[in-house]
Amino acid sequence: MTTPTRDAVRQQIDMLVRAGDTKALREIRDQLRRKVDRRNLRERSRLYAHNPIGWVQERLRQTVWSKQREIMLSVRDHRRTAVRSCHGAGKSHTASLVASWWLDTHPPGEAFVVTSAPTFAQVRAILWRYIRRTHRRGKLAGRVNQTEWHIDDELVAFGRKPADHDESAFQGIHARYVLVILDEACGIPEQLWVAADALTTNADCRILAIGNPDSPSSHFRKVCVPGSGWHVIGISAFDTPNLTGEEVPEPVAQALVGREWVEEKAAEWGEDNPLYRSKVLGEFSEDAPNRVVRASDIAACRIDPETKPKAEDLEPVELGVDVGGGGDETVIRERRGRRAGREWRAHTDRPEKIAPLVLQALKESGAGAVKVDSIGVGFGVIGELRNLASQGKHSARIVGVNVGEKSSKPDKYKNLRAEIWWEIGRGLSERKGWDLSSMANDDTTVAQLLAPLWDVDPQGRIQVEPKDEIRKRLGRSPDNADALLLAFYSGSRTRVRWL
């Protein structure tokens, strides 16, 4: 069959216009568009299928800095790429560029992109938000919704969060060029890595796994070790333009991690803290045997649960109060059932100022109990709160907690502080007994949870590093973490109830 000449097409269109045949005109328009799209795709494939950097620069009119370029070239050249990244390095934006380049330079039907993350909310709100922006900015083919990309009514990409144990999660996808992106990769269970691998069996397929290296027990850690068969890229905050001096446009620099934040976290968390290694250095840390709370356990508790809690799951509502002294901050923490919630803070050690702050937290939270560190200034705060109760200002149960007192298990723990840190901090983390995914001031609190060390005393009992020793070693006190532990402590001296 011969292709009609341009003049013949014009004559046919003129005839249809005179006849008023709008349906036939739309069909010709769509045919011409598809023909132009195919021609443009062939040209893009010729120019950019092996030049993702040029694609970003010329198709999107954007700049990619050195580590972004390294990632894109790795996806081009290696079947499996793992990127362990610091905070604020633009990792999800980079993944969106990779996904968009992949689909824009391969024919629909021959290419497919699958993305996943630990929760559906992360799939939709993180990576696919960037994909939608890239699609809009580049005026790319097809249409993109919250988690899907269609071209000519054909599905060419989707974001999914299958069940954690579903190794057949992505079955039914058949294409020559399949790209799988595992975003926030540290929280993705091993079975979904197996499912991703099953999709990418031929030489033209690719996997990109990218995320913060939060958990040393994750499968992400396994693929990042030498000899895993993955091409591994590390991104430290010290590799990013604001710290290296690499020249990038001002909007790019503003979106990336800055030197001030890095210096703040070094002072606040300490450079030996697992959170500093993950968020700043982009490195996995070991679960040190002498840390009370393990990084891998805490990381699992920070993943947002897929199921919405029932009303009864958000009870009881209670507050923990760590009273500042000697320049420390006073911290009030809310817990609702298993979930750690809001936080109230003030730099004061005066009971007459702390009590109104607690009263405010009681009114905002509706808490039925307040557990207060009773050592030192805390004793006066307890008195003020009980006076406010006698005046009808609140009806909450006020419980003084002296962590220096004898443990309820004196043969196992040196004191109540050791029992609380071990049974709540370590215990709840080990069995995912609390939900830390949405608590306020989360990174600071988690860094403090990971700070204390433990050993055994001469009687063979567990003892936890005293607060004063932590302050000497790190230059700060774990006030936020102590308030969190008090919020989850039952407050009973006759028996200790752990969730």
BAPA-617326 format. One record per residue (C-alpha): residue number from 0; x, y negated, z negated; chain. Coordinates in steps of 0.1 Angstrom, whole numbers. Each point is the difference from the previous one (the first is absolute). Example, Ala and Ser with C-alpha at 12.3 -4.5 7.8 and 13.67 -1.06 7.14 Angstrom:
2
R  num     xx     yy     zz  chaine
R    0    123     45    -78       A
R    1     14    -34      7       A
//
This chain:
499
R  num     xx     yy     zz  chaine
R    0      0      0      0       A
R    1     14    -34     10       A
R    2      1    -29    -24       A
R    3    -23    -29     12       A
R    4     19    -31     11       A
R    5     -4    -32    -20       A
R    6    -21    -16     28       A
R    7    -23     31      1       A
R    8     -5     -3    -38       A
R    9     -8    -37      3       A
R   10    -26      7     28       A
R   11    -16     27    -22       A
R   12     -2    -24    -29       A
R   13    -16    -27     22       A
R   14    -26     24     12       A
R   15     -9     11    -36       A
R   16     -2    -37    -11       A
R   17    -24     -8     28       A
R   18    -20     31    -10       A
R   19      0     -9    -37       A
R   20     13     35     -9       A
R   21     15     -9    -34       A
R   22      5     36    -11       A
R   23     21      8     30       A
R   24     20    -32     -5       A
R   25      7     11    -36       A
R   26     12     34     12       A
R   27     24    -16     25       A
R   28     12    -25    -27       A
R   29      7     29    -24       A
R   30     18     20     27       A
R   31     22    -30      9       A
R   32      8     -5    -37       A
R   33      9     36     -5       A
R   34     22     -2     31       A
R   35     18    -31    -13       A
R   36      3     16    -35       A
R   37     16     31     15       A
R   38     24    -21     20       A
R   39      9    -22    -30       A
R   40      5     31    -22       A
R   41     24     15     26       A
R   42     19    -32     -1       A
R   43      1     -2    -38       A
R   44     11     36     -2       A
R   45     28     -7     24       A
R   46     11    -30    -19       A
R   47     -6      9    -36       A
R   48     -5     37     -6       A
R   49     37      2     -9       A
R   50      3    -37    -11       A
R   51    -23     -5    -31       A
R   52     20    -31    -10       A
R   53     -6    -17     34       A
R   54    -37     10     -3       A
R   55     -4    -19    -33       A
R   56     19    -30     12       A
R   57    -16     -3     34       A
R   58    -35     15     -5       A
R   59     -7    -14    -34       A
R   60     24    -30      0       A
R   61     13     11    -34       A
R   62     34      5    -17       A
R   63     11     32    -15       A
R   64     29     -2    -25       A
R   65     28     26     -1       A
R   66    -16     27    -22       A
R   67    -32     -2     20       A
R   68     20      5     32       A
R   69     17     30    -16       A
R   70    -33     16     -9       A
R   71    -15     -5     35       A
R   72     30     13     17       A
R   73      1     30    -23       A
R   74    -36      9      9       A
R   75     10     -2     36       A
R   76     30     22     -4       A
R   77     -9     24    -29       A
R   78    -29     24     -4       A
R   79     -2     -7    -38       A
R   80      8    -33    -17       A
R   81     -2     -7    -37       A
R   82      3    -35    -14       A
R   83      5     -6    -37       A
R   84     -6    -36     -5       A
R   85      2    -27    -27       A
R   86    -30    -22     -8       A
R   87     -7    -28     24       A
R   88     19     12     31       A
R   89    -30      0     23       A
R   90     -2     38      3       A
R   91    -37      3      8       A
R   92      3    -28     26       A
R   93     29     18     16       A
R   94    -21     32      1       A
R   95    -28    -19     17       A
R   96     24    -12     27       A
R   97     12     36      6       A
R   98    -36     12      3       A
R   99    -10    -28     24       A
R  100     31      4     22       A
R  101     -6     37      2       A
R  102    -36     -4     13       A
R  103      8    -30     22       A
R  104     27     18     20       A
R  105    -16     35      4       A
R  106    -31      9     20       A
R  107    -32      5    -19       A
R  108     -7     37     -3       A
R  109     37      8     -1       A
R  110      8    -20    -32       A
R  111    -16      1    -34       A
R  112      8    -16    -34       A
R  113    -10     15    -33       A
R  114      6    -19    -33       A
R  115     -5     10    -36       A
R  116      7    -13    -35       A
R  117     -6     12    -35       A
R  118    -35    -15     -1       A
R  119    -26    -11     26       A
R  120      1    -35    -14       A
R  121     37     -2      8       A
R  122     -6     14     35       A
R  123    -26    -27      7       A
R  124     13    -30    -19       A
R  125     38      3      6       A
R  126     12     15     32       A
R  127    -32     -4     21       A
R  128     -3    -36    -11       A
R  129     34     -6     17       A
R  130    -10     21     30       A
R  131    -31    -22      5       A
R  132     22    -31     -2       A
R  133     25     14     25       A
R  134    -27     10     24       A
R  135    -16    -34     -1       A
R  136     32    -19      3       A
R  137     12     20     30       A
R  138    -34      2     16       A
R  139      6     37      4       A
R  140    -24     23     18       A
R  141    -31     14    -16       A
R  142    -17     -8    -32       A
R  143     11      6    -36       A
R  144    -22      3    -31       A
R  145      9      7    -36       A
R  146     17     33      6       A
R  147     -4      9     37       A
R  148     13    -11     34       A
R  149    -20      7     32       A
R  150     11     -6     36       A
R  151    -26      5     28       A
R  152    -22     17    -26       A
R  153     27     25     -8       A
R  154     13      3    -35       A
R  155     38     -5      0       A
R  156      8     -6    -36       A
R  157    -16      4    -34       A
R  158      9     -4    -37       A
R  159    -12     28    -24       A
R  160      5     12    -35       A
R  161     -8     37      0       A
R  162     -3     21    -31       A
R  163     34      5    -17       A
R  164      0     38      6       A
R  165    -13      0     36       A
R  166     29     13     22       A
R  167    -24      0     30       A
R  168     -9    -37     -6       A
R  169     10    -12     35       A
R  170     -9     30     21       A
R  171    -16     -5     34       A
R  172     23    -28     11       A
R  173     18     10     33       A
R  174     22    -25     18       A
R  175     35     -1     15       A
R  176     10    -31    -20       A
R  177    -12      3    -36       A
R  178     12    -25    -26       A
R  179     -8      7    -37       A
R  180      6    -28    -25       A
R  181      1      8    -37       A
R  182     -3    -33    -18       A
R  183      7     -4    -38       A
R  184     16     34      6       A
R  185     10      7    -36       A
R  186    -36      6    -10       A
R  187     -8     24     28       A
R  188     -2     37    -11       A
R  189     21     27     17       A
R  190    -30     17     17       A
R  191     -7    -31     21       A
R  192     37     -1     10       A
R  193     -6     35     13       A
R  194    -31    -11     19       A
R  195     20    -29     15       A
R  196     28     23     11       A
R  197    -25     23     17       A
R  198    -11    -29     22       A
R  199     35     -8     12       A
R  200     14     32     14       A
R  201     12    -12     34       A
R  202     30    -21      9       A
R  203    -19    -31      8       A
R  204    -18     -2    -34       A
R  205     11    -21    -29       A
R  206     -6     -4    -38       A
R  207      8    -32    -19       A
R  208     -2      3    -38       A
R  209      5    -33    -18       A
R  210     -5    -12    -36       A
R  211     15    -10    -34       A
R  212     21     28    -15       A
R  213    -20      1    -33       A
R  214     -1     36     -9       A
R  215     30     23     -1       A
R  216    -22     31      0       A
R  217    -19     -9     32       A
R  218      3     17     34       A
R  219     12    -34     14       A
R  220     31      4    -22       A
R  221      7     34     15       A
R  222     -1    -13     36       A
R  223     23    -29    -10       A
R  224     29     22    -11       A
R  225     30      8     23       A
R  226     -6     32     20       A
R  227    -38     -3      1       A
R  228     -1     -3     37       A
R  229    -15    -35     -2       A
R  230     17    -32     11       A
R  231      0    -21    -32       A
R  232      1    -38     -2       A
R  233      4    -18    -33       A
R  234    -10    -37     -5       A
R  235     12    -18    -31       A
R  236    -11    -35     -8       A
R  237     37     -8      5       A
R  238     -4     10     37       A
R  239    -28    -24      7       A
R  240      5    -34     17       A
R  241     -6    -22    -31       A
R  242     29     17    -17       A
R  243     23      7     29       A
R  244     -3    -33     18       A
R  245    -12     17     32       A
R  246    -18    -27     21       A
R  247    -37      5      4       A
R  248    -29    -24      6       A
R  249    -12    -17    -31       A
R  250    -34     18      0       A
R  251     18     33      0       A
R  252     23    -11    -28       A
R  253    -29    -11    -21       A
R  254    -17     34      3       A
R  255     31     19    -12       A
R  256     14      6    -35       A
R  257     20    -29    -13       A
R  258     31     -3    -22       A
R  259    -19    -16    -28       A
R  260    -23     30     -4       A
R  261     30     24      1       A
R  262     18    -20    -27       A
R  263    -32     -1    -21       A
R  264     -5     37      1       A
R  265     37      7     -9       A
R  266     -5    -20    -31       A
R  267    -35     12     -8       A
R  268      3     37      8       A
R  269     38      6     -3       A
R  270     20     13     29       A
R  271      0     36    -14       A
R  272    -38      2     -1       A
R  273    -15     24     25       A
R  274    -25    -27     11       A
R  275     29    -23      9       A
R  276     17     28     20       A
R  277    -33      6     19       A
R  278    -14    -35      5       A
R  279     33    -19      4       A
R  280     26     25     12       A
R  281    -23     23     20       A
R  282     16     30    -16       A
R  283    -14     31    -19       A
R  284     10      3    -36       A
R  285      4     32    -19       A
R  286    -24     10    -28       A
R  287     25     -6    -27       A
R  288     -3     26    -28       A
R  289      3    -26    -28       A
R  290    -27    -23     12       A
R  291    -33      3    -18       A
R  292    -22     -6     30       A
R  293     10     15     34       A
R  294     -2    -20     32       A
R  295    -16     28     20       A
R  296    -28      4    -26       A
R  297     -7    -38      0       A
R  298      0     -2     38       A
R  299    -28     26      1       A
R  300    -21    -20    -25       A
R  301      2    -31     22       A
R  302    -17     15     30       A
R  303    -35    -13      3       A
R  304    -26     28     -6       A
R  305    -21      9     30       A
R  306    -32      4    -21       A
R  307    -18    -29    -16       A
R  308     -2      5    -38       A
R  309    -34      5    -16       A
R  310    -11    -24    -27       A
R  311      7     25    -27       A
R  312     36      4     13       A
R  313      6    -37     -8       A
R  314     -6      5    -37       A
R  315     13     -7    -26       A
R  316     10    -36      6       A
R  317     28     -9    -24       A
R  318     28    -25     -4       A
R  319     36      4    -11       A
R  320     19    -29    -14       A
R  321     38     -3     -2       A
R  322      7    -31    -21       A
R  323     30    -21     10       A
R  324     27     -8    -24       A
R  325     34    -15      2       A
R  326     -8    -15     34       A
R  327    -17     30     15       A
R  328    -33     -3     18       A
R  329    -34     10    -15       A
R  330    -17     23     23       A
R  331    -36     13      0       A
R  332     -9     29     22       A
R  333    -34     14      9       A
R  334     -8     37      7       A
R  335    -33     13     14       A
R  336     -1     37     -4       A
R  337     30     14     19       A
R  338      5    -33     19       A
R  339     25    -27    -11       A
R  340    -15    -34      6       A
R  341      5    -37     -6       A
R  342     27    -17    -21       A
R  343      1    -32    -20       A
R  344     33    -15    -10       A
R  345     13    -30    -21       A
R  346     35    -11    -12       A
R  347    -10     -4    -36       A
R  348      5     18    -33       A
R  349    -25    -20    -20       A
R  350    -30     20    -12       A
R  351    -24    -30      2       A
R  352      8     -3     37       A
R  353      1     38      8       A
R  354    -34      8    -16       A
R  355    -19    -24     23       A
R  356     17     16     30       A
R  357    -11     34    -11       A
R  358    -35    -13     -6       A
R  359      0    -13     36       A
R  360     11     35     12       A
R  361    -27     16    -21       A
R  362    -27    -22     16       A
R  363     13      6     35       A
R  364      4     37     -4       A
R  365    -27     10    -24       A
R  366     25     22    -18       A
R  367    -12     20    -30       A
R  368     35      3    -17       A
R  369     32    -19     -3       A
R  370     33     18    -10       A
R  371     25    -25    -13       A
R  372     37      5     -7       A
R  373     -1     -8    -37       A
R  374     38     -4     -6       A
R  375     10    -36     -9       A
R  376    -22    -27     16       A
R  377    -25     26     10       A
R  378    -12      4    -36       A
R  379    -12    -36      1       A
R  380    -17      4     34       A
R  381    -20     30    -15       A
R  382    -11    -23    -29       A
R  383    -11    -27     24       A
R  384    -20     24     22       A
R  385    -17     15    -30       A
R  386    -10    -35    -12       A
R  387    -14     -7     34       A
R  388    -21     32     -3       A
R  389    -13    -11    -34       A
R  390    -11    -32     16       A
R  391    -20     19     27       A
R  392     24    -10     28       A
R  393      5     36     11       A
R  394    -10     36    -10       A
R  395     31     19     11       A
R  396     18     25    -22       A
R  397     34    -15    -10       A
R  398     27     26     -5       A
R  399     35     -7    -13       A
R  400     27     22     14       A
R  401     34      2    -18       A
R  402     22     19     25       A
R  403     27      3    -26       A
R  404    -23     22    -22       A
R  405      2     38     -1       A
R  406    -12     19     30       A
R  407    -31     23     -2       A
R  408     25     27     11       A
R  409     29     -8    -24       A
R  410     19     32     10       A
R  411      0    -10     36       A
R  412      3    -38      1       A
R  413     22    -23    -21       A
R  414    -28    -26     -3       A
R  415    -33    -11     15       A
R  416     17    -21     27       A
R  417     17     32     13       A
R  418    -33     19     -1       A
R  419    -18    -28     19       A
R  420     26     -3     27       A
R  421      4     37      5       A
R  422    -36     11     -2       A
R  423    -15    -29     19       A
R  424     28    -15     21       A
R  425     15     33     10       A
R  426    -29     23     -5       A
R  427    -27    -19     19       A
R  428     24     -7     28       A
R  429     10     37      3       A
R  430    -36     12      4       A
R  431    -14    -31     18       A
R  432    -21     -7    -30       A
R  433     -2    -37      6       A
R  434     -6    -22     31       A
R  435     26    -28      4       A
R  436    -10     -7     36       A
R  437    -18    -33     -6       A
R  438     14    -14    -32       A
R  439     10    -36     -2       A
R  440     37     -9     -1       A
R  441      7     36     12       A
R  442     37     -1     11       A
R  443     12    -17    -32       A
R  444    -20     24    -22       A
R  445     13     31     19       A
R  446     36    -13     -1       A
R  447     -4     -2    -38       A
R  448    -15     34     -2       A
R  449     30     14     17       A
R  450     25    -18    -22       A
R  451      1     18    -34       A
R  452     24     29     -6       A
R  453     -5     29    -24       A
R  454     21     25    -19       A
R  455     -3     21    -32       A
R  456      8    -10    -35       A
R  457     21     22    -25       A
R  458    -32     18     -9       A
R  459     -7     10     36       A
R  460    -29    -24      4       A
R  461     -7    -21     31       A
R  462      9    -36     -5       A
R  463     -6    -28     25       A
R  464     24    -29      4       A
R  465    -11    -28    -24       A
R  466    -13    -32     15       A
R  467     29    -21    -13       A
R  468     25     24     17       A
R  469    -19     -3     33       A
R  470      1    -38     -4       A
R  471     38      2     -6       A
R  472      6     23     30       A
R  473    -23    -17     25       A
R  474     -4    -35    -13       A
R  475    -37      4     -2       A
R  476    -27     17    -21       A
R  477    -25     25     14       A
R  478    -30    -20    -12       A
R  479    -23      7     29       A
R  480      7     37     -2       A
R  481     -6      1    -38       A
R  482    -33    -18      4       A
R  483    -11     26     26       A
R  484      9     29    -23       A
R  485    -19    -16    -28       A
R  486    -30     -4     22       A
R  487      0     38      6       A
R  488      7      9    -36       A
R  489    -30     13    -19       A
R  490      8    -21    -31       A
R  491     -7     30    -23       A
R  492     25      7    -28       A
R  493    -17     33     -9       A
R  494      3     14     35       A
R  495     15    -13     32       A
R  496    -23      4     30       A
R  497     17      0     34       A
R  498    -19      0     33       A
//
